[in-house]
Amino acid sequence: IVKSKLIKIGGNKFDDLIKGVVRKEYNLHIGSKSAEALKMQIDELKNTSQTGVVYGRNVASGLPVECNVDPYILENCLKDSFNTITDNVKELLESTPPEIGANIYKQGIYITGGGSLVSNLCQNVANGTGLKVNTSENAESSVIFGIAEIIRNKKEYSEYLNEEIGEMIFWSVAEYLDLLINEKKLKNLSSSVSTSFS
């Protein structure tokens, strides 16, 4: 690790922005899983000229409703976060030693994590830096696998570990655990609902 910087913008932040814009534009409360599903569908919806179907609770009536969400509204609400990420990548690149900069120029930048699959993030970084942007093969699980590698081989990576890296690891693990907990809650809820109706 030559240079690092903690930016607290990622998957959960994107979900919160989507929940906020859906509430503002459609007067609708939606949960994190619905926001995440919309987030991952943005490109597909745009390419097929469709709207995203989401279920939530109407803010005024409190009743459950179905709503069609414009993917361009979703994409626009993420633009500021994408620009912040791009600006921070540029800042790191500007302070990178020339020898490493040459390798980055040849090979490009790698963006990992589930957020790298969100509409236009990689294109935004590519446009902002003028560099090729690559995504990892298993983008959604790559971050937690990397953290597991650091934890398993702590001595090998000890010279790179500082307070900022420790905080990055903490937030990544927290986000992953939050995802697992939400998935377990949904499975438990689904199980209890099917039991109730059987």
N, C-alpha and C positions, 0 to 999 in steps of 0.2 A: 504494500500500500504506500504509494508515494504521496498522494494528496487525498484528503477527505474533507467532507463538509456535510453536516446534518441538516437536511431540509425536511421538516415535518409535513410533507405533502405526499400522499400516496392513495392507495385504494380506499381506505376509510374516509379520507378527506373528500375524495371524488364522490363517494356515496352520499356524504352529508350535503354536498353542493346540489346533487340531483334531488335529494329529498326536499331541500329548500326551494328549488326552482319549481318543482311539481306543486308544492304547497302554494307558492306565490302565483303561478300561472293558471293552475287548475283547481285551486281551493281544495286540495286533497292531501291527506296524511298518508304516507306510505312508509313501510318498514325498510330496514337496511338490505334485506335480501331482495326485495322488489327493486330497490335503487341499484343494487349491484347487477341484477339481471338486465335492467334497462341500459346500464353503462356498457355492458358487454355486447349489447345488440345494436349500438348506434350505427356502426358501419353497415351492417346487414340491412337495417331499416332504411338507411339513406340509399343504398344501392338498389333496393327493390321498391323505392318510393312508397314505403309503408309507414304507419305510425306504430308506436309501441303500446301494447295493451297492458294496462296495469290495474290492479285492484287495491283499493284503499278505503279510507274513511273520510267522507265529506266533512270539511271543517265546520260548516254551518249547521248541517243537520245531524252530524254524528253517525250517519247511516253508511253502511258499506256500499260502494259503487264501483263500476267499471269505468275506466277512462282511457282515451286514446291520446298518446303523448307524441308530440312532434320531435323527431330525433335532432333537428337543427337547434331547437331550444336547449336540449340536453348538451349538445356539443358546445354551444356558446357559453353555457354556464361553467364549463371546464377550462375555457381559454386562458383566464388569468393565472390559474394554477399551472397550466402547461408553459406559459411564458415565464413564470417564476422558476420552474425547473430548468428551462432552457437558459435563462440568465445565469443561474448558478453553475450550470455545466460550462458555460463560456468563461465564467470567472475562474473556475478550476483549471480549465485548459490554458488560460493566459498565464497561470503561475506554475505550469508544468515544465520541467526541464526539457530543453530542445531535443535531446536524444530520444526521450520518451514521446515527445510530441510528433516526431517523425514516424514512429511506429503507429501512433494513433491515426495519423493522416493516411497511412497505407491501409491499415486494417479496419479503421472506423471505431465507433463507440458502441459498446454493448449495453443495452438496457434490459434489466431483469425484473422479475416480479410480475404479478398479475396486472398491475397498472400499465405495464409496457404494451399490453394488448388493447388498451382503450383507444378509441378512434382518434387519430391525428396526433397523438403524443409523439410518436417516433418521427413523424413528418415535421412536426413543429421543431423538434430538436435538430433534425437534419437541415431544415431551412435556416434556423438560427445560427448554426455552427458552420454550415457548408461542408459537413462531413457525412460519410456514410453511417447510417445507424442500423445496428443489428439487434435482433431480439434473441434471447436464449431459447434453446430447444424446448425445455420444460419451464417456461417462464413463470407459471403460477407457483411452482414448488422450489424454484432455484434459490430463492432468498433463504428459506428455512434450511435447505440442504447446505448452503454456504455457512450459515450460522452454526449448524450441527458440526461441520468440519472444524470450525474455529474452536468450539467447545471441546471436541474430542482431542484436538492437538493444540491445547492451550500454550504449551511451552514453545512449540514451533512458531506460533504467531504472537508470542508475548511482546516482542519488540514493536509490533504494530498496534498493540492495544493501548488506547488512551481513553480518557474520559468520554470524548466525543464518539469514538468507535463503540465503547461500552453502551452509550445511550442509544446509538443506532441499533445495536443488537437487542437491547431491552425493548424498544418500540416495535421492532420487527417480530420478536417473539410474542409480545402483547397482542399485536394485530392478528398473528396466526392463531393464538389461543382463543381470541375473541371469535374468529371464524369457526373454529372447532366447536366452541361452546354453543354458538348460534345454530350450527348444523345439528348438534345433539338435541338442542331444544326443539328444533323443527321435527326431528325424527320421533322424539318422545310425544310431541303434540300430535303428529300424524298417527302414531300408534294408539294414543288414547282416543282419538276421534274415530278410528276404525273399530276399536273395541266397543265404543259407545253405540255405534250403529249396527254392530253385528249381532 
